[in-house]
Each structure stands twice: as structure tokens, then as C-alpha cells.
């Protein structure tokens, strides 16, 4: 073999050896890089929460306003000048108390005329009756006198009523809610003067969507119902059932339920006040629950397992309300992920930033 061939053979061996060394170095580099990548695996930041133990309510919230069971607008039965309106909004009045006076002068003249005509007709009828008894006048004369007497008496009694109607009295024990009339102004029969309401008989009417009618028909007398008035702060008042409408309104597809506010339950309530009425449709006691924020699609929850690794668990929703859902009791001791769970993989390490505050309703 010539020296030239020997040199080529040596170069070939060296090239193969160098390639093997390079390949080995690349493999070692990749192994080391993979280990470093594993060591530097992304740790997801999350916020966790522990299940709460307590009661969970499924409720229906309806807005309404306070009404009074007895609400009367007092009006005069005869017209004229209003010369006295002796009450103002907020005054308490008793049944029969004088509230207003309409000028009676025109009615006094009519009354005097009617009284005179009545006395004359009465005297005439009495005389004709005596003559008729002795057959001194015909039956026709008697009937004409009797008819004239009846007409005069009716006109007299009507004039007397109109006189009485000029003095307007309260029909019940109540509080003056509104004053409509003004002294010195002309009023006609039926013109509102004051509105009276019984503040001891306050009620709530709520329009319920028709989808709930069957449930309410079976449970409206026994279901817990409470009232919350924003004007009274955190005060909550339990209501008593009064009535359930036997029909559904075709205009708004709802039915009316009426509840009574117990006397003295909230002295600050007034007719017309805005309130929320909360109907308890169902309630579970001594259960564990979480907020819906912890749930991902497919009813899946994530929790921080051993070694700080994320683990999924699928559940079936058994009971819930608008904000919370019940979880199986066997999961109560797990630490669930409330925020940061939507992009996790099973077994991925998590970095717990903080624990959410305790659940409250």
C-alpha cells in the first residue's frame, strides 16, 4: 500500500472517530438539556379555596313595593268651596273624625226650600187623609196628595244628606298618607281630598313567573318568605301568606301572591317603599359547597394534590343555587383551585399564591 493510500485511510478513521465523538457530545448535551428543562418545568400560579360546610338555599328574588291592606282616598259627595281641610300628611286620624268642610251655604238654601215644601206637603197630606177617611175627597185626590208628600219628603231627605255631606269625616282609624285638596278651592263631588292608609296593615304583592305556578300552588302557604328593604339596611322580615291568585295574567305571564308584614316587624316600612321579596324554593343543611367560579367546563374541578401537583375530578351537580353548588362529602378535605385552573394539565405543579377567604352567603 502506498503512503498516499495510508494517509487517506488514516484520515477516514479520524473523521469517523470525530463524528462519533461529536454525536456522543450531542447526545450528552440533549440529555442534560432535557433534565434542565424538567427541573425548570413551568409552575402554574393558582389561588385555592376550601369547601364550606353549612346550609345552601335555592331562592327566587322578586322586586316589589310595600302596600297597605286598607287604602282609601277620601272624596266629597257634594261639590262647593272647600273652606276647611284640617289634616296634613303624617297625621293620625280616628274613625268619624272631621277632616274637611265644604261651604254649606248653597245647600242650606236648598235645604230650607225642601224643608218648607215637605212641611206643606205633610200638612196637606194629613188633611186629605182625614177627609178621605170620612169620604170627603176622592181616592184620586188622596193619591195625588200622597204622591206630592212622598216627593217632598225625598227632596227634603236629599237636601239633608247634602248638608251632611259638606262635613267630610274619616271612615277608619288611619294615617294621612297624602293631602290633595287646598282650602279655598272649588271641589266637585269625587275630587280627592286626602288619602288614608292603615300603617298597621302592610302587605306585599309579588308577580311570579308562570313557570313556578305549580310549585307555588303546592307550597305557597308553607315556604319561607322574607323581605329585604334597602332603605332599612340589613333588616330581614319574615312574611305571612295571605293569598295566591287562581289565574295567570296573559299580559305578562305571571301570577300574584300576597303576603302580610307582621305588625311591628319593621316600624320604618312605609307604603310605596321598594323591597326585595325572597322566596326559599329549596334548602339543604350541613352540606359542603363551592362557588361556581371553581368549576370548569364539563363539571370538572381541579385540586392541589400530593407534591403540589394539579389533579382533576369530575362531579355531578346534585344541588345548587345561583352562586354555589354542592360537592360530594368525600371531597371535603381537598384544597380546590379557585383561580388559574383553566389552563392546567394533570400532574402539573402549581404555585399556591394565596387561599381565598371563607365562603359566605
C-alpha positions as CSV (number, residue, x, y, z in Angstrom):
1,X,0.0,0.0,0.0
2,X,1.4,3.4,-0.9
3,X,1.9,6.2,1.5
4,X,-0.8,8.2,-0.2
5,X,-3.4,5.4,0.4
6,X,-2.3,5.1,4.0
7,X,-2.8,8.8,4.6
8,X,-6.3,8.6,3.1
9,X,-7.2,5.6,5.3
10,X,-6.0,7.3,8.4
11,X,-8.0,10.5,7.6
12,X,-11.1,8.3,7.1
13,X,-10.7,6.7,10.5
14,X,-10.1,10.0,12.2
15,X,-13.2,11.5,10.5
16,X,-15.3,8.5,11.7
17,X,-13.9,8.9,15.2
18,X,-14.5,12.6,15.3
19,X,-18.1,12.1,14.1
20,X,-18.7,9.5,16.8
21,X,-17.3,11.9,19.4
22,X,-19.5,14.7,18.1
23,X,-22.6,12.5,18.2
24,X,-21.8,11.4,21.7
25,X,-21.4,15.0,22.8
26,X,-24.7,16.0,21.2
27,X,-26.5,13.1,23.0
28,X,-25.0,14.1,26.3
29,X,-26.0,17.8,25.7
30,X,-29.5,16.8,24.8
31,X,-29.8,14.6,27.9
32,X,-28.5,17.4,30.2
33,X,-30.8,19.9,28.5
34,X,-33.8,17.7,29.0
35,X,-33.0,17.3,32.7
36,X,-32.7,21.0,33.0
37,X,-36.0,21.5,31.2
38,X,-37.6,19.1,33.6
39,X,-36.1,20.9,36.5
40,X,-37.3,24.2,35.1
41,X,-40.8,23.0,34.3
42,X,-43.4,25.8,34.4
43,X,-45.2,26.0,37.8
44,X,-48.7,27.5,37.4
45,X,-49.7,30.2,39.9
46,X,-53.1,29.5,41.4
47,X,-55.4,30.6,44.2
48,X,-57.1,27.9,46.2
49,X,-60.2,27.5,48.4
50,X,-61.5,25.0,50.9
51,X,-65.2,23.8,50.7
52,X,-67.5,25.5,53.2
53,X,-69.9,23.5,55.4
54,X,-73.3,24.9,56.0
55,X,-76.7,25.5,54.5
56,X,-77.4,26.2,50.9
57,X,-80.7,27.8,49.7
58,X,-82.2,27.9,46.3
59,X,-84.2,31.1,46.2
60,X,-86.3,33.3,43.9
61,X,-85.9,37.0,44.3
62,X,-88.7,39.3,43.1
63,X,-88.8,43.1,43.4
64,X,-92.0,44.7,44.7
65,X,-93.2,47.6,46.9
66,X,-95.0,47.9,50.2
67,X,-98.8,48.3,50.1
68,X,-101.4,48.8,52.8
69,X,-104.3,46.5,53.2
70,X,-106.7,49.4,53.7
71,X,-106.0,52.4,51.4
72,X,-108.8,54.9,51.0
73,X,-108.9,58.2,49.1
74,X,-111.5,60.4,50.8
75,X,-113.6,62.4,48.4
76,X,-116.6,64.8,49.0
77,X,-120.0,63.6,47.9
78,X,-121.1,67.1,47.0
79,X,-119.4,70.0,45.4
80,X,-118.6,73.5,46.5
81,X,-115.9,75.7,48.0
82,X,-113.5,73.8,50.3
83,X,-113.4,76.0,53.4
84,X,-111.5,73.7,55.7
85,X,-109.1,70.8,55.3
86,X,-107.8,70.1,58.8
87,X,-105.2,67.4,58.4
88,X,-101.8,67.0,56.8
89,X,-99.7,64.1,55.6
90,X,-98.5,62.1,58.6
91,X,-101.4,62.9,60.9
92,X,-103.1,60.0,62.6
93,X,-107.0,60.2,62.5
94,X,-109.7,58.2,64.1
95,X,-112.9,56.8,62.6
96,X,-115.6,59.6,62.4
97,X,-113.1,62.4,62.9
98,X,-113.9,65.6,60.9
99,X,-111.4,66.0,58.1
100,X,-112.8,68.7,55.8
101,X,-115.8,71.1,55.3
102,X,-117.3,72.2,52.1
103,X,-119.2,75.5,52.1
104,X,-122.8,74.6,53.0
105,X,-124.4,78.0,52.2
106,X,-125.9,76.9,48.8
107,X,-127.1,73.7,50.3
108,X,-128.7,75.5,53.3
109,X,-130.9,77.4,50.9
110,X,-131.9,74.2,49.1
111,X,-132.4,72.5,52.5
112,X,-134.7,75.4,53.7
113,X,-136.8,75.2,50.5
114,X,-137.1,71.4,50.7
115,X,-138.0,71.6,54.3
116,X,-140.7,74.1,53.7
117,X,-142.1,72.1,50.8
118,X,-142.0,69.0,52.9
119,X,-143.8,70.6,55.9
120,X,-146.5,71.9,53.5
121,X,-146.9,68.6,51.7
122,X,-147.1,66.8,55.0
123,X,-149.8,69.1,56.4
124,X,-151.8,68.8,53.1
125,X,-151.5,65.0,53.0
126,X,-152.6,64.8,56.7
127,X,-155.7,66.9,56.0
128,X,-156.5,65.0,52.8
129,X,-156.1,61.7,54.6
130,X,-158.7,62.7,57.3
131,X,-161.1,63.8,54.6
132,X,-160.5,60.6,52.6
133,X,-161.3,58.6,55.7
134,X,-164.6,60.4,56.0
135,X,-165.1,60.1,52.3
136,X,-164.9,63.9,51.9
137,X,-162.5,63.6,49.0
138,X,-162.0,61.1,46.2
139,X,-159.3,58.5,46.1
140,X,-157.7,60.3,43.2
141,X,-157.2,63.4,45.4
142,X,-155.9,61.2,48.1
143,X,-153.3,59.5,45.9
144,X,-152.2,62.9,44.4
145,X,-151.6,64.3,47.9
146,X,-149.7,61.2,49.0
147,X,-147.5,61.3,45.9
148,X,-146.8,65.0,46.5
149,X,-145.9,64.2,50.1
150,X,-143.5,61.4,49.0
151,X,-141.7,63.6,46.5
152,X,-141.4,66.4,49.1
153,X,-140.1,64.0,51.7
154,X,-137.5,62.6,49.3
155,X,-136.3,66.1,48.3
156,X,-136.1,67.1,51.9
157,X,-134.1,64.0,52.9
158,X,-131.8,64.5,49.9
159,X,-131.2,68.2,50.9
160,X,-130.5,67.0,54.4
161,X,-128.0,64.4,53.1
162,X,-126.2,67.1,51.0
163,X,-126.0,69.2,54.1
164,X,-124.4,66.3,56.0
165,X,-122.1,65.6,53.0
166,X,-120.5,69.1,53.4
167,X,-118.8,67.7,56.5
168,X,-116.3,65.0,55.5
169,X,-115.3,62.5,58.1
170,X,-112.7,59.7,58.3
171,X,-114.1,56.3,57.5
172,X,-111.5,54.5,59.7
173,X,-108.6,54.8,62.1
174,X,-105.6,55.5,59.8
175,X,-102.7,57.8,58.9
176,X,-102.9,60.5,56.3
177,X,-100.6,59.5,53.5
178,X,-101.3,62.3,51.1
179,X,-103.2,65.6,51.1
180,X,-104.7,66.5,47.7
181,X,-107.1,69.4,48.3
182,X,-106.4,73.1,49.0
183,X,-108.6,75.3,51.3
184,X,-110.4,78.0,49.3
185,X,-110.5,76.0,46.1
186,X,-113.6,74.7,44.4
187,X,-114.1,70.9,44.6
188,X,-116.6,68.7,42.7
189,X,-118.2,65.5,44.0
190,X,-115.5,62.8,43.8
191,X,-112.5,65.2,43.9
192,X,-109.7,63.6,46.0
193,X,-109.1,65.4,49.3
194,X,-106.8,63.1,51.3
195,X,-105.5,59.5,51.0
196,X,-105.7,57.4,54.2
197,X,-103.8,54.2,54.9
198,X,-103.6,51.8,57.8
199,X,-99.8,51.5,58.5
200,X,-100.5,48.6,60.8
201,X,-101.8,46.5,57.9
202,X,-98.9,46.4,55.5
203,X,-98.7,43.9,52.7
204,X,-96.6,42.8,49.7
205,X,-97.8,41.7,46.3
206,X,-95.3,39.9,44.0
207,X,-95.7,38.9,40.4
208,X,-94.2,35.4,40.0
209,X,-93.3,33.9,36.5
210,X,-95.9,31.3,35.5
211,X,-93.2,28.6,35.3
212,X,-93.4,28.4,39.1
213,X,-97.2,28.2,39.4
214,X,-97.4,24.5,40.1
215,X,-94.7,24.7,42.8
216,X,-96.3,27.7,44.5
217,X,-99.8,26.1,44.3
218,X,-98.4,23.3,46.5
219,X,-96.1,25.2,48.8
220,X,-97.0,28.9,49.0
221,X,-98.6,28.5,52.5
222,X,-95.5,26.8,54.0
223,X,-92.4,28.0,52.1
224,X,-90.2,30.6,54.0
225,X,-90.6,34.1,52.5
226,X,-88.6,37.1,53.7
227,X,-88.5,40.7,52.8
228,X,-85.4,42.9,52.5
229,X,-85.9,46.7,52.2
230,X,-82.7,48.5,51.1
231,X,-83.9,51.6,53.0
232,X,-83.7,49.6,56.3
233,X,-80.2,48.3,55.8
234,X,-79.7,44.6,56.5
235,X,-83.1,44.1,58.2
236,X,-84.8,40.9,57.1
237,X,-88.5,40.4,57.8
238,X,-90.4,37.1,57.6
239,X,-93.8,37.3,55.9
240,X,-97.1,35.6,56.4
241,X,-99.1,34.1,53.5
242,X,-102.4,35.7,52.5
243,X,-103.5,34.7,49.1
244,X,-102.4,33.1,45.8
245,X,-104.1,34.2,42.5
246,X,-106.1,31.4,40.9
247,X,-105.1,32.6,37.4
248,X,-102.1,33.6,35.3
249,X,-102.1,37.0,33.7
250,X,-101.9,36.6,29.9
251,X,-100.3,40.1,29.5
252,X,-97.1,39.4,31.5
253,X,-97.4,35.6,32.0
254,X,-97.2,35.9,35.8
255,X,-99.4,35.3,38.8
256,X,-99.8,37.3,42.0
257,X,-99.1,36.2,45.6
258,X,-99.9,38.4,48.5
259,X,-98.1,38.3,51.9
260,X,-98.7,40.2,55.1
261,X,-95.9,42.0,57.0
262,X,-96.4,41.3,60.7
263,X,-97.5,44.3,62.8
264,X,-94.5,45.9,64.5
265,X,-92.0,43.9,62.5
266,X,-90.4,47.0,60.9
267,X,-91.6,50.3,62.0
268,X,-89.6,52.0,59.3
269,X,-91.6,50.5,56.4
270,X,-94.0,52.8,54.5
271,X,-96.4,52.2,51.7
272,X,-94.7,52.6,48.3
273,X,-91.2,51.6,49.6
274,X,-89.1,49.5,47.3
275,X,-88.4,46.0,48.6
276,X,-86.9,42.6,47.5
277,X,-89.0,39.5,48.3
278,X,-87.0,36.3,48.7
279,X,-88.8,33.0,48.3
280,X,-86.9,29.9,49.6
281,X,-87.7,27.2,47.0
282,X,-85.4,24.6,48.5
283,X,-82.8,24.3,51.2
284,X,-80.1,21.8,52.1
285,X,-78.4,21.8,55.6
286,X,-75.0,20.5,56.6
287,X,-73.5,20.1,53.1
288,X,-70.2,21.1,51.6
289,X,-70.3,23.6,48.7
290,X,-68.1,25.7,46.5
291,X,-68.6,28.8,44.3
292,X,-69.3,28.2,40.6
293,X,-66.1,30.1,39.9
294,X,-64.2,27.0,40.8
295,X,-66.0,24.9,38.2
296,X,-64.6,24.4,34.6
297,X,-66.4,23.0,31.6
298,X,-67.8,19.5,31.8
299,X,-68.4,19.9,35.6
300,X,-64.7,19.4,36.3
301,X,-62.9,20.6,39.4
302,X,-59.1,20.9,40.0
303,X,-57.4,20.5,43.3
304,X,-53.8,20.6,44.6
305,X,-52.8,17.0,45.2
306,X,-49.6,15.4,46.7
307,X,-46.4,17.2,45.9
308,X,-48.3,20.3,44.8
309,X,-49.5,18.8,41.6
310,X,-52.8,19.6,40.0
311,X,-55.3,16.9,39.7
312,X,-58.8,17.0,38.1
313,X,-62.0,15.4,39.4
314,X,-65.4,15.3,37.6
315,X,-68.6,15.7,39.6
316,X,-72.3,15.5,39.0
317,X,-74.2,18.6,40.1
318,X,-76.7,17.5,42.7
319,X,-77.9,20.7,44.2
320,X,-77.0,24.4,43.6
321,X,-78.3,28.0,43.6
322,X,-77.2,30.9,41.6
323,X,-73.8,31.2,43.3
324,X,-72.8,27.9,44.9
325,X,-73.0,24.2,44.2
326,X,-72.9,21.1,46.5
327,X,-69.9,18.8,46.3
328,X,-69.7,15.2,47.5
329,X,-68.9,14.9,51.1
330,X,-65.8,12.6,50.4
331,X,-64.1,15.6,48.7
332,X,-64.5,18.0,51.6
333,X,-60.8,17.7,52.7
334,X,-59.3,18.6,49.3
335,X,-57.8,22.0,48.5
336,X,-59.6,23.2,45.3
337,X,-58.2,25.6,42.8
338,X,-60.4,28.7,42.5
339,X,-58.3,30.7,40.0
340,X,-55.8,29.6,37.4
341,X,-57.4,26.2,36.8
342,X,-58.4,26.7,33.2
343,X,-55.0,26.0,31.6
344,X,-53.7,23.2,33.8
345,X,-52.6,19.8,32.9
346,X,-52.9,16.7,35.1
347,X,-49.8,16.4,37.2
348,X,-48.6,19.9,36.6
349,X,-47.0,21.6,39.5
350,X,-48.8,24.6,41.0
351,X,-47.7,27.5,43.0
352,X,-50.3,28.4,45.5
353,X,-50.3,32.2,45.7
354,X,-53.0,32.5,48.4
355,X,-56.1,30.9,49.8
356,X,-59.4,32.6,49.1
357,X,-61.4,33.9,52.0
358,X,-64.0,31.7,53.6
359,X,-67.3,31.4,51.7
360,X,-70.2,33.4,52.9
361,X,-73.8,33.8,51.8
